[in-house]
Amino acid sequence: MPSRRDLLATSGAVLAATTAGCLDDVDGSGAPSPGTDANADWPMPDYGPEASSYAPDAAAPRSNPSERFAVETSSPTDRPVIVDGTVYLPTMAGLLALDATDGKQRWQYSTDESGSEWFRSPAVHDGVVYVTGEPGLVALDANDGTERWRLATDEHVIAPVAPIREWDGLYVGDDAGTVYRVALDGTVEWRMQVFGGVTRLVADVFHGVVVGTAGGEVYRLHDGRGLWRKRVPGKVTALSLADGDGPYVATFGGGVLRLMDGAHAGRPRWHAEDGPGPERAFAVAGDGVFGSDMAGISRLDDRTGERDWRLDGDHGAAPAAAGDTVYVGGEGAVTAYKLGGGIGRGGSRIEPRRWTYDLDERKAASVAVADGALFVPVWGRKEGPTELVALE
């Protein structure tokens, strides 16, 4: 991992803080700072309950990284989650628990005797791993992977679990369009039907849960009833409640919307029709909304939806941000970009990248930042193995 002196000496960051047209000011107090917490966790599918995919204090590589480890795994099915030195990686062979230091396997969970099963990213809290997938919702002991309880849903679950911010329950939605509020002991507190299979959920404390569906609708549900419902221009592919002022919604082929809450609940605040179509999640950092797809990675202004910049490249995986950097995987590489996209305006940028890590003909899936490293699930190509790679 680069030294603190190396990080502070990065000339691009100095230029970005002082040059007109730069967009690296994340919070209005000056240029964003590199994360310094080498013990930071990534405890939920998209970092926190608000699904921001942004760990502002987490230390992560800002210059050319080295491999901490690379271990062969079954094909990854979602983003890894990292808590207390353990990586929880969903794969087609079940959920794997790996040591975050050397990648050695601690345990593997699957309800299929052949060891072949599909899971989504888990959420980890107080020694319990909550994970969704083909079996529904399962609670596992974080130490050894033993099953504590299981909730069989009407259909399989394609959306990651959505913990409530105070950790007094969970939301789960299945492919039959049933949304469940579940207590931490597995008791179903209520269930409600929506139109279309549930693709994404994000919970909050006061207003229940926001639900996106394959039928192209967004709901806000509370205590088993609907508060509002909004038709959007396509299947919902990503959701975030990063600042609590209405959800960000990505759609398949229909751009990105910011919906309102309060008196104007469900109405669009803005609609970026040419916005990115992330298949998994946004990264929301300060006043920027980052989305990636096969055309590149874009930054939208969270107030207006205007695209500040787009950098071309096949970045089909979900981005993750930490400190002053956003990381994204795709075909053949994983790349670290400055949050502001470097110096310039629009698509004309100078030095937007911090580094690119070559994966030859393999493809990086959605990444996570924790434990002083970037954890990258890698799909194999031709003779190349499928791996989990940790970069520091």
C-alpha positions, -999 to 999 in steps of 0.1 A, spaced: 0 0 0 14 35 -8 27 55 21 9 85 36 36 107 22 31 93 -13 -7 99 -10 -3 135 0 23 142 -27 -1 133 -55 2 163 -79 -32 157 -95 -50 162 -63 -32 195 -58 -40 207 -93 -76 196 -89 -81 216 -58 -68 248 -74 -79 248 -111 -111 263 -124 -135 237 -139 -125 210 -114 -153 190 -97 -133 174 -70 -149 194 -42 -172 168 -27 -186 185 4 -180 222 -3 -151 224 23 -123 220 -2 -109 190 -20 -120 156 -6 -95 139 16 -81 104 11 -95 78 35 -72 68 63 -90 41 82 -73 8 73 -97 -12 95 -129 1 78 -156 -25 70 -180 -28 41 -208 -45 61 -238 -43 37 -243 -49 0 -238 -12 -9 -218 -2 22 -246 12 44 -283 10 48 -288 41 25 -270 22 -3 -245 49 -11 -216 26 -20 -193 53 -5 -170 47 25 -157 82 31 -131 73 57 -118 40 43 -82 37 32 -78 23 -3 -51 23 -30 -47 57 -47 -15 48 -67 -6 17 -87 -16 -11 -64 0 -45 -56 -18 -78 -50 -24 -87 -14 -37 -120 -27 -55 -136 -56 -75 -168 -49 -95 -190 -72 -132 -192 -64 -164 -203 -81 -180 -176 -103 -190 -146 -83 -227 -136 -83 -225 -102 -65 -204 -77 -46 -183 -90 -16 -190 -78 19 -161 -74 44 -165 -73 82 -139 -79 110 -113 -93 87 -136 -117 68 -147 -114 32 -182 -128 25 -183 -136 -12 -215 -148 -29 -208 -172 -57 -225 -199 -78 -212 -225 -54 -227 -208 -24 -216 -181 1 -179 -182 8 -162 -167 39 -125 -159 32 -97 -144 53 -93 -108 43 -55 -110 48 -46 -140 27 -78 -152 10 -79 -186 28 -114 -201 30 -129 -202 64 -163 -218 55 -187 -223 27 -225 -223 29 -250 -239 4 -283 -256 9 -277 -276 -23 -258 -309 -16 -239 -305 -48 -226 -271 -35 -241 -252 -64 -263 -223 -55 -268 -187 -63 -267 -159 -36 -267 -121 -34 -245 -98 -13 -252 -104 24 -255 -80 53 -235 -87 85 -244 -75 120 -236 -86 155 -221 -120 144 -249 -129 120 -248 -130 82 -281 -123 65 -281 -134 29 -307 -138 1 -308 -160 -29 -324 -192 -42 -334 -204 -7 -350 -171 2 -335 -154 33 -310 -172 55 -293 -162 88 -259 -177 93 -234 -177 122 -205 -155 111 -179 -176 128 -186 -210 112 -215 -205 86 -240 -227 105 -276 -219 97 -295 -201 125 -328 -199 106 -342 -197 71 -373 -179 56 -387 -196 25 -401 -169 2 -427 -174 -24 -401 -173 -52 -363 -169 -52 -348 -135 -43 -328 -115 -68 -324 -84 -46 -299 -81 -18 -313 -79 17 -321 -43 30 -314 -38 67 -333 -11 86 -309 16 98 -314 9 135 -310 -28 129 -344 -37 143 -354 -57 112 -349 -65 75 -367 -61 42 -367 -88 16 -385 -89 -18 -388 -119 -41 -393 -125 -78 -431 -129 -73 -434 -93 -61 -438 -100 -24 -421 -77 0 -415 -89 36 -406 -71 67 -387 -96 88 -375 -95 125 -340 -105 133 -353 -139 146 -368 -147 112 -404 -138 121 -424 -122 93 -440 -90 107 -459 -81 75 -459 -88 38 -473 -69 8 -476 -74 -29 -462 -51 -56 -463 -53 -94 -433 -72 -108 -404 -90 -93 -385 -70 -67 -351 -60 -81 -339 -35 -54 -349 -23 -19 -335 4 4 -348 8 39 -349 38 63 -360 44 99 -391 66 95 -407 58 61 -402 21 58 -387 8 25 -384 20 -11 -389 -9 -36 -379 -11 -73 -394 -37 -95 -388 -54 -129 -422 -41 -139 -408 -5 -139 -423 8 -107 -411 24 -75 -430 21 -42 -426 35 -8 -441 11 18 -446 16 55 -461 -8 81 -476 -30 54 -492 -3 33 -482 18 4 -474 55 9 -468 62 -28 -462 45 -61 -445 58 -93 -442 44 -127 -407 48 -142 -394 42 -178 -381 7 -174 -370 -21 -150 -354 -6 -119 -317 -16 -118 -303 6 -89 -317 25 -59 -302 47 -33 -314 69 -4 -280 84 2 -291 118 16 -327 109 27 -343 134 4 -360 110 -20 -346 81 -39 -322 79 -68 -335 54 -94 -317 39 -124 -338 22 -150 -330 -2 -179 -330 20 -210 -348 49 -194 -321 69 -177 -318 80 -141 -344 98 -120 -344 116 -86 -379 112 -70 -392 135 -43 -406 127 -8 -428 148 14 -457 168 -1 -445 159 -36 -438 123 -29 -431 102 -60 -428 131 -84 -395 134 -103 -372 161 -91 -352 155 -123 -349 129 -150 -315 124 -168 -328 105 -198 -293 99 -211 -279 90 -177 -260 58 -170 -278 25 -167 -260 8 -138 -270 -28 -134 -262 -31 -98 -258 2 -78 -248 38 -77 -220 54 -58 -232 86 -42 -205 109 -28 -212 144 -17 -231 161 -45 -222 136 -71 -241 105 -83 -217 80 -101 -231 53 -124 -213 29 -147 -223 9 -177 -208 -5 -208 -204 30 -222 -183 43 -193 -186 59 -159 -206 92 -154 -210 117 -127 -244 134 -124 -251 165 -102 -274 153 -74 -294 186 -75 -301 188 -112 -293 155 -128 -270 172 -153 -241 151 -164 -208 168 -152 -187 143 -171 -184 108 -186 -153 88 -191 -155 62 -218 -148 25 -212 -165 -8 -206 -174 -4 -169 -204 -27 -166 -199 -34 -128 -211 -13 -99 -187 14 -87 -175 18 -51 -161 51 -37 -137 57 -8 -122 90 3 -115 110 -28 -116 81 -53 -142 60 -71 -133 25 -82 -150 5 -110 -145 -28 -127 -153 -39 -162 -139 -57 -192 -102 -63 -189 -94 -40 -160 -104 -23 -128 -98 15 -127 -95 41 -100 -108 76 -109 -106 109 -90 -141 118 -77 -141 150 -97 -129 133 -129 -96 153 -129 -93 187 -144 -116 201 -171 -152 202 -181 -176 178 -197 -159 149 -214 -126 168 -218 -106 158 -187 -70 159 -178 -56 131 -156 -89 117 -145 -74 83 -136 -53 74 -106 -45 39 -119 -57 10 -140 -51 -26 -131 -49 -49 -161 -69 -81 -160 -59 -94 -194 -90 -108 -210 -109 -113 -177 -137 -91 -164 -140 -74 -130 -173 -76 -112 -186 -51 -86 -159 -41 -61 -159 -32 -24 -134 -12 -2 -124 -23 33 -95 -34 54 -71 -10 36 -77 -28 2 -100 -30 -28 -117 -64 -32 -123 -74 -68 -143 -105 -79 -129 -114 -113 -147 -135 -140 -124 -159 -159 -119 -157 -197 -106 -186 -219 -81 -204 -197 -80 -178 -170 -94 -186 -135 -122 -170 -117 -108 -153 -87 -112 -129 -58 -83 -103 -60 -74 -80 -32 -54 -49 -42 -36 -26 -18 
